[in-house]
Amino acid sequence: MDKIYKALAEIVGEEFVSNRKEELYIYSRDSGLSEPRFPDYVVMPRTVEEVQKIIQLANKEKIHVVPAGASLSLSGLTIPQKGGIVIDMRRMDRILELNRKGRYVVLEAGVTQGKLQAFLEENAPDLCHSLPEAPPSATVVGNLVIHGQGNLTQAYGFNSSMISGLEVVLPNGEICRIGSCSLSPYWFSIEPLPYLAGLFLGWFGTTGVITKVGLRLYPKKKLRDVELFVLEDPKLVSEVIYRVTHTEMAEDITTVAQPYPLMFQGTIMIGIYLTGDTEEELEFKRRLIWSSLSDLIKAKEGGFMALTPDMKVGLLEKPMSSLTRSADILKGGGFVYCGAIIPIEKFPEALKKLFEIAERNGVTFAHTGRVIGRGHCMMFAFAYPFNRADLESMEKAKRALFDSYVATLEIGGVPWKPGAEEQKLILERMDKNSVELIKRIRELLDPNKIMNPGNWEVEL
Amino acid sequence: MSMELHRCFRCGWCKLPSDFVDYNCPSYAKFRFESFSPGGRLWLIRAWLNGELTWSENFAKILFSCVACKNCAEQCKMRFKDEIVDWITSAKSSAIEKGLAPPKVRDFLENIAKHGNPWGLPRAQRASWLDLNKFEGEGDLLYIGCECAYEERGQKMAKNVIELFKVAGLSFGTLGNEEECDGNEAYMLGELGLFQELASKNTQKFKELGVKKVITISPHAFNAMKKYPDRDFEVLHFTQLLLELIQKGKLKLSELDLTVTYHDPCFLGRHNGIYSEPRKILKSIPGLKLVEMKRNKENSFCCGGGSGNFVFDLLSGSESPARLRVREALNTGAEILAVACPICKAMFEDAVKDEGSDLEVKDIAEILLSSTKML
């Protein structure tokens, strides 16, 4: 038995460490199109102390470490680019505290979106968290560390801005608490202390392993409904979003454009989600939103689509399984997307790029998007299904994906959760002093360069 | 088979129940490596078929620790969902054909083939404990099944069912030592040749004896017989018949002051859609309070005994599915965990002992019998 395996087994128990080829195979890849790269070990800790010991061992042995949730980024962020230990965090799956009056919850890093959703349904049915459209098996922390979005993002910003406290194991093995929980038993706020949370969000596990998080919850209304505003002119999208966000009546605003089914071709659908505790409240919000768009409707620039009950059920499902089903469009078991964070005014340009990229690469496509903040920006997904059993289909989707990252940067956007290769594109274009700062922070926090190497790796 | 495996996106819906409250794939809940999840398993099968991975003891464990509980098919959001269990079964079949099955699995199947039961016990012992007329063409055939014939706890369950049928004045008989294995586990382990042989033997025998209706005690037998090609007999699970007898007034029930939670067996529930009959039986007992576990009906969490694991038990240990389920049952405040399957009964009785719990595991027939005896 090799000494690292033995040491890991001593930390977490032999049951929860593997260097067997089947585990290494599965943890060497995700559901996207990134090149597989094999870890040397997979380990599943149960406590923060176990994580700490793993990191200390990694420092001692100079072996790389990759923290992983459900590995559902689709961009290879938990694929060990340079081998080492993958830490599957999902045994740390306890919800530790619910503070109803303070509207926050404290949970461990392996808690899934589904588990939190179910916990709140049972224990605080009048509260909810910002739920992404990821499968319910995705982890809450996974979504937070990549600056994910959810159904409350339009109202409150990126999900990562809803964090009220963090516990992190630093690359040197020290346990660090951030926010009010660093000096008080309460996890209610990151502010007004120095904003250390920024050192761990968007860094893809290169600066530490998040083990616990305080997460803000929000009022959950009893009723939820959706309206679909359909238009053909992409230039009007930003105007529609501006008006709807101005009413402050929508919970969530999404965009969809896809070639199939044919009835949707050439249209852009804007999903406007409404919530209310009563039918009257819903109706009031609905009227304000309709009124904000009435002149566009009169001018036949767009209109609300009548939704069948089945369509409503699908659109109101939380999370929406139809997005997962995109992977089966080609009966191929896969889709990838570039989530571009762009100014909303850039929507027409992004859509044009999407059409061009799809045509140039001979792939089918879909666009989904979500408004972030009160129209401050949006996530614009360039999405491409592929067939996992067809190499050519995979290659085409890969090229289209890469082109989409380039296009995102060309139109002035920022790629969301870019893979290791795409991160290089970003660093090339980034302000040089910012790049230098990233490098210095990493060197300072992780002198042994053990944390998820290959990600945000600066070669100046 | 490999033509379709690639369609699995490994999104993970299959690991959960419909309300996402906890992990609901028994092998994933136990082992927690992604390789033991339904998606991980499918990706590994594909890699094995493509020659990317070679056979190993660990791969065998991953494959044969799938208990065919069908939660993955129930929860999968893709159009191929109903094929998932078949794909895994086909992979098991390929392994068995190539002589790669783990020794315990191989012995399990060989025992069924040679001795008509998975333990390799003598055929003469099958009904030695049974004091009941043989089926002579009159009334219904009560199919005892291997788990009730050879396992003490199963025998008790069978005796409870028999006594209830007698109380209700039902005309029925069994095949005694001539009963043959139903073949459900052979089917789920991918030994389709053996399954077909057993199905053919049973169908032939039933035809010769003029059997019109078979009552099974085990949901596993119920599931197998439903799959028999050329089946010309009706097959019922004993709970379906018991409910009928209650509704016809053939069983008089008196009050039982009990709090009971019911565990849906996979082969009665998810595989065959029977959820309400056992509950209606329990609710028909005056004074009995039925409380539900969080995961129930379509979301029931398997005991971990399916697909032969009640014998070779690849999922044993402190976090075995049976022990997790016993903890869940305790959380309801119930004093009794009611079961409708002899395999579940054995798995849970062992789990209760291991947990050091005072929860009682009782089959539905036993609870019902107590109610009739109170009169």
Contacts between the chains, C-beta under 8 A, distances in Angstrom:
chain1	res1	chain2	res2	distance
A	15	B	31	7.9
A	15	B	317	7.7
A	16	B	32	7.0
A	18	B	33	6.2
A	20	B	56	7.2
A	20	B	58	4.5
A	21	B	53	6.4
A	21	B	56	6.7
A	21	B	58	7.6
A	22	B	35	4.8
A	22	B	44	5.6
A	22	B	53	6.8
A	22	B	56	7.0
A	22	B	58	5.2
A	22	B	59	5.4
A	22	B	62	5.9
A	23	B	33	5.2
A	23	B	34	7.7
A	23	B	35	5.0
A	23	B	58	7.9
A	25	B	35	7.6
A	25	B	43	7.8
A	25	B	44	6.7
A	25	B	47	6.0
A	25	B	52	7.4
A	25	B	53	6.0
A	26	B	33	7.4
A	26	B	34	4.9
A	26	B	35	4.6
A	26	B	40	4.9
A	26	B	43	6.4
A	26	B	44	6.8
A	27	B	34	6.7
A	30	B	10	8.0
A	31	B	9	5.4
A	31	B	10	5.1
A	31	B	11	6.9
A	42	B	33	6.6
A	44	B	32	5.7
A	44	B	33	7.2
A	70	B	12	6.1
A	71	B	34	7.4
A	72	B	11	7.2
A	72	B	12	7.3
A	88	B	32	7.5
A	88	B	33	7.3
A	88	B	34	7.1
A	90	B	32	6.7
A	91	B	32	5.8
A	112	B	16	7.7
A	112	B	20	7.0
A	113	B	20	7.7
A	114	B	16	5.4
A	114	B	20	2.6
A	114	B	21	7.7
A	115	B	20	6.2
A	115	B	21	6.9
A	115	B	22	6.9
A	117	B	20	5.8
A	118	B	19	5.3
A	118	B	20	4.9
A	118	B	21	4.1
A	118	B	22	8.0
A	119	B	21	8.0
A	121	B	19	7.2
A	122	B	21	8.0
A	135	B	11	4.3
A	135	B	12	5.1
A	135	B	13	5.4
A	136	B	12	7.7
A	136	B	13	6.8
A	136	B	16	5.8
A	136	B	20	4.4
A	137	B	11	6.9
A	137	B	12	2.8
A	137	B	13	6.6
A	137	B	15	5.5
A	137	B	16	6.2
A	138	B	12	7.4
A	321	B	13	6.9
A	321	B	77	4.1
A	324	B	9	6.8
A	324	B	11	4.9
A	324	B	13	6.6
A	324	B	77	5.2
A	324	B	78	7.8
A	325	B	77	5.6
A	325	B	78	6.4
A	325	B	79	7.9
A	327	B	9	3.8
A	327	B	11	7.0
A	327	B	78	7.5
A	328	B	7	6.0
A	328	B	9	7.3
A	328	B	78	4.8
A	328	B	79	6.0
A	328	B	80	7.4
A	331	B	7	5.8
A	331	B	79	8.0
A	332	B	6	6.7
A	332	B	7	6.7
A	333	B	6	4.9
A	333	B	7	4.1
A	333	B	8	5.6
A	333	B	9	5.1
A	334	B	9	6.4
A	335	B	9	7.9
A	387	B	6	7.3
A	388	B	6	4.0
A	388	B	7	7.5
A	389	B	3	7.2
A	389	B	6	4.0
